[in-house]
């Protein structure tokens, strides 16, 4: 009997602490495409980020950190969806010094890479535009073809949010896209992209960080 009472008491204490510790003092709320949390309104953003620990729990969804201590950027995740959000009143810089780069799911802050990406983007405005048309999407992994999404952050913005195209290898040569579209006809998809070839002087730095077997 004493053993039963001990187990019962332990169960009650466990449930109490589970409820108490799981109680969300500042529960986030969803209103259409916005999130209200801790007195701030968040709106959907885009960008390359890494999801960290859970920082809040709402009704059938959670918020996760991206490592940003100011909580300017957060990640929303439910059973089916996830998305990056940013504080509505935060003005994201759109020019200046590039301080962070994301390529696919990887984040980089190395100055030589950030400076190289800045120079590539500047020079791409004056280089010859090439055309890619194929039934193979740019993201297909095969010899001579591997592209990943490029986002950049200006002036120490915590998350790279400015989309700058796809960068990697097309037909065995380093390239960056300037525009992408898909054409669907006769149950077939034709992938089209405009791109420029990246000048040779920048390729060694890109190879050091963007690991592609060419």
N, C-alpha and C positions, 0 to 999 in steps of 0.2 A: 504493500500500500504506500509506504514511504517512497519507494522507487517511482511509483506512478505519480505521486504528488510532485516529486522532483522534476520528472519529465514534463508534467503539465506546466509547472512554474517556468521551466526553461523555455517552453514553447511560447508562453505568454510574453516573456521578456523579449524573445527573439522577434515576435510579431510587432511588439511595441517599438523596438528600435528600428525595424524595417520600415514601419510607417513613418516614424519620426524622421529618420534619415532620408527617406524618400520624399518628404514633404518639400515642395517647391515654393519658396517664399516669394519669388518673383517669376511666376510662370509666364512664359511667352505666349502670345496669342496671335492667331492668323486672321487678317482682315483682307480678303481678296488676294492681291499679289504683294501685300506688305506684312511685316511682322512687327508687333509691338513688344518691347522687352526692356525692362529697367528704365522706363521713361523715354526710350528712343524708338524711332520708327526706322525700320530697315526695308530696303528695296532690293529686288533681284539684280545681281551683277553678273559679269562673266570674268573668267580669268583662271590662271593656273595656280593651284594651291594644294597643300597637304592637310588632310583632315586629322585633327588631334583628339584630345579627350572631350567627353561630353560635358557641357557646362550648364545645360538647362533642359528641362523636360516639359513639354506642353501636352495637349490633348492628342494623342496618337502620333506625336512627332517629337524629335529632340533637336537641340542645337549643339553644335560642336565647334571647338576652337580651331583656328588655323595658326595658333601660336602668337596671335596679335594681342598683346596685353591690354591695349586700349579698347579691344572688342569693337573696333570700327568695322572689321570684316568677321562674319560668322558663317557657318555652314548649317543649312536646314536639311534634316534627313527624316523621312518617314519610311514606311514599309516599302513603298514603290519608288519614291523620288528622293533626289538630293539636289541642292542648289546653293550657290554662293550668294550671300547677301551683304550689303554694305549700308552703313548709316545714311539715311536720306540727306542729311545736311552736310555730308562730307563731299567736298569738291575734289574729284580725282584729277590730278595733274595730267595734262595731255601733251606736254612738251618739256624740254629741259634735258637734264642728264639722266640717262638710263642707269638705274641702280639695282635692278633685279630682272631676271629673265626666266621664263618657264618654257620648257620644251617637252611636249607631251606631259608626263606626270612628274618631271624632274624640275627642281628649282635651283637657280644659280645666282650667286651674288659676286662672283669673281670680276674684278674691275676690267681685266683684259678682255674677257668675253663680252661684258656689257658695252665697253667702248667699241669693240669690233662689230657688234650688232648695230650700234648707232651708225657707224660708218657704212655698213652694208645697206642699211635703210636709206641713208642719204644718197649714196651712189646709185641705188636702184632706180632713182627717178630719171636718170640720164642714160641708162643702159638699154640695149636692144631687148625687145620683148619677144619671147619664143612662145610657141603654142604646143600644148600637150593634149592629145585626144586618144582615148583608149578605153577599152572595156575593163581594164584594170584600174581600180581606184588608187589614188595617190598613196593611200595608207597600206596598200597591200605589201606584204613583206616578200620580196623576191630579188634576185640579183640585180643590182643597179637601180632599185626603186625603193625608197623609204623616206617618207615625209612625216613630220610631226608639227602640231600646232605651236605657233610662237606667240607668246604674250610678253609684253614688257611693262615695267613699272618705272615711272619717272619720279625723281626727287624724293626718294626714300618711302614711296607708298609701299605699304607692307605686302600687298598682293599684286602681282603683275596682272593688269586688267585690260590693257590695250592690245587688241588683236592686230597682228602684223602679217598674217598670212601663214603659209606652211613652209617650213624650211627643212632641207635635207638633200636627198639625192634623187635626180631624175635622169634616167638613161646613163647612170654611172657618173654623173657630174653634179657638183654641189649647186643648188639653186634655191630661190625663194619665190613663191607665187605672188602675183599681183591681183589675181582674180580667179575664182573657181565657180563652175556651174555644172549641172548634170542635165543631160537630155535623155528622155525616156521615149522610146519608140519601138513598136513591134516586140513588146515584152523584153526589151533589151535596154540596158543603161549605158550611155556613152559619157564618160567623164572628160571634162574639158577644163583646162587651166591655162592662164597666161603666166609666164614666169621669166625671170632673168637669171642668167648664170652668174654666180658669185665670183668676183675677181680672185685670181689665184693667191694674191697676197694675204687674203683673210682666211684661207682654208685651213692652214695648220692650227690656228687657234680654235676654229670650229671643231676640228677633229679631236682636239684635246678634251673637249667637253661633251660634244654630241657624238656618242659612240655608234658609228655606222660601219659595217663592213662593206666597202665599195669594191 
